[in-house]
Structure formats: C-alpha cells, structure tokens
Amino acid sequence: MPIPKPKQLFWLYFLCLAGSSTLKGQQKDLYNYQDLSAFYYKKQEDSLKKAWICPDNYKDKATQKQFKAIWEERTTFFADAIDGNNYVYDKEICAYLNDVVTQIQEGNKNYLPVKPFVVLDRSAAVNAYAIGGNVLAINLGLISFAKTREEIALTIAHELSHNILQHPENAMKKRAEWLTSADYKQSMGQVLESDYGRLTRLKKVYENYSFSRSRHQRYHEGDADSLAIILLNNSHISFAPEFFLRMDSADIQYLQPLQQPLKSYFGNYNIALEETWTKKRSKGLSTRDYDFQNSSSMADSLKTHPDCVVRYNNTVARKTVDGASTPIPQRISTKVNRMLIWNMYCNKDLTPCLYRIMQEKDKGNTDAWYDFMFNNVMMSLYKADKDLHRSSTIDIQRKEYISKEYYQLQTMLEQIPRDKLAEGCRQLQNAAFWSNVTPAEKAMQGFQRSLVLADNKDAASSQQLAKQFMESNKTSLYCEYVHPFEKR
C-alpha cells in the first residue's frame, strides 16, 4: 500500500479526532448504520424463509411446480430487499406505525389473530404494499405525504386487507395456472412456429394477460378498500374518504415550483451561478421552449388502483361523521423527510435530492443538516465528474413530470463546468454552517474533502480513508455512503 501523502495524513488525523467524539455527539434523530435492514432484519429474514412454506395447492405436478417457483420468487424478493437495505428500522417511526397496527389488530382479532409484521421501506414513492404472509411494507414517501394518523391507518388497513383476502397468494396462483394452461401453451407454440413477427406475437400474449391481471387487480383494490373501512370502524379509527382525492396530488413533488430563483439558493453559499448553465446549449427539437404550465394533471401514483375519484365516490357514504383527525407529529415528519433525502443521496439521485433540500429552504428550514447535505450533493457531483460518469448521478426526469425550476436545476448540474464545480465545492468547505453540525457530519466532511478535493487518485488511498472512517464512526449512518469505497 502506498505511503499516504502529508495532506492525506492530516485528514486521517482529522477523521480520528472527529470519530473519537462521535458517540457523544452523533446525530440522535436519525437511525444508525446498524439499523439498515441487512443488519437489523437478518433474523427476521431467516425465520421468514422457514415460515413461508409453499402449500400443496395443485395435484397437477406442472402447475404445483410453477406455483412453488413463483412462491419462492416472492421469498427471494423480500430477502433480497432486506439484504439490499431497501428497508430500515427507526425506533420512533416504527413505534408510531406499530401503534396504529396494534390498534387495528386488537379491534379485529377475528381477521388478524396474529399481529402483522411491518417494515419501513426507504422509497420516496407515495405507496405501501402487501408482501403476503402477514407482512406489509410502508414507504417513507407515504408517511411524508400523509397529513394525519388516520390517513396512515387507512393505508395500513387497506394493505392488511390484501393479506387477509390473500390477494398476493391468489395472484401467484393465477399466474401459475396461466403459465401451465393449455391456452398459454398453444399461444407460445404458435409464436415458436411463426416464421416472422415472433416478438410482436409474444408481446400480444403477455399484453392480454397483463390487461386481464390489471382489471382483476382493480376489483381487488375495491374489495380491499371495503374491508379496510370495516377494520377501521372495528378499531374506532375515523375514516375520511377525502384521502383518496388527495392521492391525485401524490406525484407532484417535483412539479411544485421553487419560491426563489435558482441562483439564490447557491448565492447563500457565495457560489455564483451563471444563467447559461441552466439552458441547453445544443440545438434541436429536444431543447425548444417547453410550456411547463401544461403538465398539471398527473396519473395516479398507484397505477393498479382505480381512479382516485372513483375510490372516493365508492366510499364517501361510509365516512365517519365528526371523525377525529390527528396530525402526524412534526418530529416524525421532519425525520422522514431527512431520511428520504439521505436515501436519495446514497442512491446517487442528486437532482431530486437537491431539489428537496431547496424545498425545505422554502419552508424556512434553517437546520444546518440541510446545508451539510447541499455540500454532499455538490461534492458527489464533482467526484462523479472526475470519474467520468456525471450524467448517471443527475437522474434526468421528463419535462412533463417536473417544474421549470427542476428542469433548470438538472440542466445546471449537467452543464456547470468542472472548474466552476470544483470552485463551488471549495467555497462550501468554508461556509459558516459547519460550526452547527455534529462531529459525525464533520467527519463526513473530512472524508469527502480528502476523497474529492485532495490530489488523491489512488484507489488504495481511498480505501484507507474509508477504512479509517468506518473504524472511527461505527454507528454513524454516513457509513452507508463510505463503506463502498472501502470495498474498492
């Protein structure tokens, strides 16, 4: 291993100092590295594999074999999601969700004799999903979108209804029956026998199945809505059908305009933003002026569900009269939003990550953590540019799904010159907000500064820096970003 340069030794020493005080001052309102699902849910993953035994539903051996293969796909999906850290355990948020689940289960022991197992999915999508086997996942995006405890309870009751009605298992059975049916075999035989247009014929076979499955799912969603209302009534939790109407706005996070010009957000850190960086330099149809005002209507985020207005109309008569409405605690909402931003950053979705930070600034949020994350985004963009894969980190979105400001931001992240990007990153290192961050965040600053801004192109040096950080900040959630550098 090469001997570290003097500048590198300084930063290794800095990381040691920062790490030594991490346990005292580490961020307390976000989870630890060990709370990621690959660590926290390992025991549940092993027990799940043993508990999810495929039942013998079919005498026909081919259908049973196919059903077992699909059953094992579900088990593998959940196990892979756990291993891939798609889920996270946060004591406060999980306690909040489990409190809702407990109330529903205690009011419906005939439907739910065993308390369901809930996992917290890190996805920003406004969604939740039933995995089957009395397991359901709630996305961070849904908690961020919901306004009240009752809205979250409705979503949980809806997903529990899918499990109660065995919709996941029935969907697997339907698929197994289709794949071993005479019609399917005949259709596939015709595809194989054709001399031309095989791909087109094959697509048609699967499109017909997908259409039938989608129509079937919509009926299932209506059944789940009906049972969910029963579960809520039995649990003495108010039902407000207006939530279905609100779901129409679930996909407009990045359609919401910023309150200030883009350059103002960078100007707060004394970073000069040139107007030309926010406009496409090339010519052609793809760069013509676009009317962002025409993209106000969006499809529902839950594509397999009936239209939101239909769901509202089907259930409005069952609304709880004078029902209680309990706002989600601000601390829960704040934590969820920060977790979403961190997850986007780790996934290298830099534009949506930075846009959410700017939206927090629009709310008047002065928490230094968001400044810290602003710095992280710019440093990662510069690192990606030096590694010649800047475009893969920007997460380009279609114009129909974003605001004019979002489009300007992603264009700027594409086109800012490398020297100006480096200059901005160095400017951020001297910003005033660093005096208000935790030791763990200062350690992260030291790691990135050494990794990105120092004249360090040696992979072994990067590994050494990462190893030092991991050893000194063992419980910090920032280990999730650093750990991949240790393995290179």
N, C-alpha and C positions, 0 to 999 in steps of 0.2 A: 504493500500500500504506500502511495507517495506521502512524503512528509508534508504536513499542512503548512501553507504559507503563513507568514506573520499575521496577515489580515484575517486569515481563517482561524488561527489560534485565538485571536481576540474574540471572535464571535463564538467560538466554542466555550471560552471562558465566560462570556456573557450569558450563554444558554445555561451553563451550570449555575450561575448566580440566580438567574430567573427561576430555574427549576427548583432550587433549594427552598424557595418560599411559596411554591405553587400550592402545596397542601394547605397553607394558611390562608392564601388569598384567592384561591381558584374560584372561577365563576360558579355560583351556587344555584342559579336559577335555570341552568341548562344541564342536560344529562352528562354522565361520564362516558369515557370511551368504552368502558366495560358494559355499558347499558345498551350498546348496539346488539342487535338480535343474534349475531353469530356467537356472541359470548353469553348473553343473558338467557336466551331461549334454547340453548343447546339441549338441556334436559327435556324440555317440552317437545323438541324435535324428535328426540329418540323415543319418547313414550308415544308420540303421535304415530310414528311408523309402526309401532307394535299394536296400537289400538285400532288403526284403520285397516281392518282385515276385510278383504273383499268377500262379500256374501255370494253364495251359490244361487244365483237367480235364474239360471238357464240350464235346462237339460241338454240343449244343443251345445256341443263342445266348442264349435267355432264361435258362437255368439258369446259364450261364457269366457272364452279366451280373450276375445276382443274387449269385453266388458272389464276384465281384470287388467288388461293393458291400459285402458283409459283410466281406471281407478288408480292405478299406480302412477299415471301421469299427474294426477291431482296431488298425490302424496309427494311426488318429486318436485312439483311446482312449489308447494309450500316449504319443503325442506330447502330448496334452492333459494327461495326468497329469504328465508332465515339466514342461511349461510352468506347470502349477498348483502346482508344488512339493510334489506328493504324495510325492516321493522325496527322499532326502538322502544325501550322501556323508559318511561319517565314517571317517577313515583307520583307526582302531583296530578298529571294529566290522566294517567291510568287509574288512579284512585277516583278521580272525577267520573270517568266513564264507567268504572266498575260499580260506582254508587248507583248510577242510572240502571245498569244491567241487573243489579241486585233487587232494586225496587220492582222492575218488570218481572223478574223471575219469581219473587216471593208472592206477587199477585197472580201468577199464572203457573202454579206448580203442576197443574194437570197437563199443560202444554210443555212446560220446561221443568221436568223433575230434577235435572242436574243443571247447575249454574254454567252458563256458556263461557267459553274462553275467548277473550277479546285481545286482539293485537293492534298496536298502533302503527299504521303504515305511514311512511315518511313522504308519500306522494303529495304533490300540491293539487292534484285533481279533486274537485268537489264530488266526492264519491265515498261509498262504503261497499263492501261486498261479502257475501256469504261464501265461505270455503267449503262448507258441509261439515258433517261430523261434529256439530255443535260449536264450530269455530267461526268467528267473523272478524273482519278487519275494518277499522275505521281510519280513513285518511286524515292526515293533518289538514289538508285542504278543506275538508268538510267542516272541521272544528273552527277553522279560520273564517269560513263563510257563514256558519250558523250564528244567530244572534242570541238564542235562548237555550236553556237546558231542555225545554220541551221540543225544540226542533231537533236536537241531537237524539232525544228519546224516540222521536218518530222515526228517524233514520235507523236507529238500533232495532226498534220493534219491527220495522219493515224487513231488515236483513235477518233477524231471528225468525220471522215468518217464513222466509225462504227455506231456512233449515228445518223448521217444524213441518212444512209441507213437502220436504225432501226434494225441492226443486233441483239442487245440484246433482243429487243421485239420479233423479229421473231424467235429467238432461244427458247424463252419461249412459244410462240405459237406452235412451232413444238413439243416441249416436251409435252405440254398439249394434243395436238392431238394424239400423240403416246400413252400416258398413258390411253386415253379413246377410242383407236381404237379397232376394232374387232380383229385384228391380235394380239395385246397385250393381250387382254382378253383371247383369245384362247390359246396363249402361256403360260400364267400364269395358266390357267385351266389345261393344260397338266402337268405342274410342280406339281400342287397340287394333281393331280390324280395319279402321278407316285408313285410306291412303293419303289423305290430306286433311287439314284443319283439325288435327288432334287436340291442339291446345285450346282452340275455341270450343270444341265439344266438351273437353274436360272442364273448362270454366263453367259451361252451362249446367253440367251435372251438379257442381258444387253450389252454383248460384241458386238453383232450385231448392237445394237442401237448406241453404242459408236463409232464403226467403221464408220457408216453412218454419224454420227454427226461430227466426225473428218474430214472426206472427205468434208463435207459441209462447215466446218469452213475454210478449206484451200482455197476453192473458194471465200469465204467471204474476206479472207485476201488479195487475189489478187485484188478484187474489191476495197477494202479499200486503197491499195497501189495506184491504178489508180486514184481514186478520190483525194487522198492526194496530188498527183503531180499537179492536177488541182487547188486545193486550194492554194498550194504554188505559182504556176505561177500567179494566180489572185492577190496574196498578194505581188508579187515581191520579193519572198524569193527563193534563189537558191536551186536547188535540186541536190544532189550528191548521186548517187546510190551506191557508194563505201561503204556507211554506212551499207548497207545490208551485204557486205562481212565482215566488221568489227564485225558484230554481231556474227560471228563464234567464236570470242575470248571472248565473253561475260561471259563465265562460267569458265574462267581460273584464277580467282583472287588468289585462293589458290594453283594453280599449279605453280605459279611463285616462284622460289627459293629465299631464303634469300641470301644476299651478304656476310654475316659473319657466322661463326659457332654459334650455338645456345648459347653456354656458354658466348660469347662475350657480348650479349645483357644483360645478368644477371650480368656479371662482371662489367658493367658500374655502377651498384649499389652496388658493393662489395658483391654480392651474388655468392657463389661458387656453380657451377652446376656439378654434377657428371655424367660421361658418362653413367653409368649403369642405371640411371633413364630414359634415352631416348630409352632403349631397353626393349622389352618384356621379363619378367622373366620366364614365363611359356613356355612349350614346345608343339609342335604340328604343324599342317599344317597352322593354323592361324598366327603363328609367324615366318614362314620361310622368308628368304630374298625375297624382292619384288623388281622388276625392275621398278622403277618409271619413267624411260625414255620411257616406252611403253604407257604412258597414255596421249599422246599429243593431240589426236583427241577427241573432245567432241561433243555431240549433241547440237543443237541449244537450247538456253535458253528458247525461246518461242516455246514450244512443239507443239502447234496447228498451227504454221505458216509453210508455205512451206520452203524448204531448202533455206538457205541464198543465195547460188549461183544461184538458180532458180529465186529468187526475183530480184537479180542483173541483170540477163540476160533478164528478162521480162521488165525491166525499163531502162536499160542503154541507149537506143536510145533517151530517153526523158531527158537526163542530161542537166542541164543548162550550156551552153557554157560560159567559162570565168566567172563562177558564183562566187559571193563573199563568203568568209569564215571568220566568225567572232568568234575568240576563246572565250570560256566561261571565264569570269573574274576569276582571281586566287582567289579572295576573296570568290566568290561563291563556287568554287571547294573545297577550304580549309574548309569552313563552312560545306558543305555537308559531307565531309569525317569525320569530327568530330562528326556530328550528327549521322552518321552511326555507328561509334564506340560506342557512348553513348547508342544508341538504342540496340546494341548487348549486351552491358554490362547489361542493365536493363532486357533484356530477358534471362540473365544468359547463353549466348553463349560465354563462356570465351575464348576458343581456337581461334575462328576466330577473336574475339575482340583483343586478344593479338597479333595475327599474323599481323593484320593490323597496329597495333602500331609499330611493328618491321619493317614493310614495309615502314612506314613513317620515321623511323630512317635511313633506307637505302637511302632515298631520301635526307638525310642531314638535316632533320627537327629537330631543337633544341628547339622547343616550349615546355615549361615546362608542358603544359597541357597534353601532351602525357606521360610524366613521372608520372604525377598525375593519369592518367588512368592506367598505368602499376601498380602502387600501388593499385588502386582499384581492379584490377583483382586478384592480389595475396591475398589481404585481403578477398575478397569474396570467393576465393577458400578455404582459411583456415577456414572461417566461415562455408562453406558448409561441409567441412571435420569434423568439430566439431559437426555439426548437422547430420552427418552420411548420407549425400547424395552428396558426392563429384562428383560421376560419372554423375549425372544428369546435372551438370553445364558445363561439358567439351565439350559437343556437338561433339561426335565422328563422324568422316567422313570416308567414304570408301576410301581405298587407291587409287583407280582409279581416284579420284577427287582432290587429294592433292599432294603436293610436298613431297620430302623426309624430308625436314625441318619441314613442317607442321606436318607430322606423328611423328617426334621426339618430337615436342612440345606437342602434345596431349598425347603422351606416358609419357612424363615427368610430365605433370600435373596430370596424373593418378597415377604415382608411386613415386613422391617425398615424403619422409617420413614426417609425421606430425611435428615432432620436427624440421626438417630442414625447413619446410614451415613456421613454427612459427618464426624461427630464421631469415629467409629472410624477413618476414613482419616487424619484429622489426628493421632490418637493414634499410629498406626503410623509416622508420619514421625519421631517422637522415640524410637522403640524402640532398644534397645541393640544389636541385631544389625547395624545399619548400619555399625558400626565394623569388621565382619568380612567385608564384601563387597568385590568387586573394583571398580576405577574404572569399568568398563563398566556395572556394576549401579548404581553411584551416579549415573552419567549418565542411566540409565533412570529412576531415582528423580526426578532433576531434571526430566526431560521430563514425566513423568506428573504431578508436583506442579504444574508450571506449567500443564499442559493441563487438569487436573481441578479442583484446589483453588483456583487463582488466579481472579480475576474476569475470565475471558477467554472471551468468547462469539464472538469474531471468527474466521471461518474463515481469513482471511489470516494472522492471528497464529499459528494452529495450524500452518499451512503453513510459516511462518517457523521455528517451533520444531522442526518435523520436519526441515526442510532443514538446520538447524544441527546437529542430532543426527547426521544421515546423513553430513554432511561431516566431523564430528569423530570418528565411530566407524564408519568404513567397513567394517571386517571383523566388527563385533560381530553376533552372531546376533539381538540385540534390534532390529536394523534391520528385521527382518521385521514386527514389530509397528508400528514407527514409520512405515515407508515409505508405507502407505495414507493417512496424514494429510498427507503431502507432496503427494499427487496430488489432494487435495480442492479 
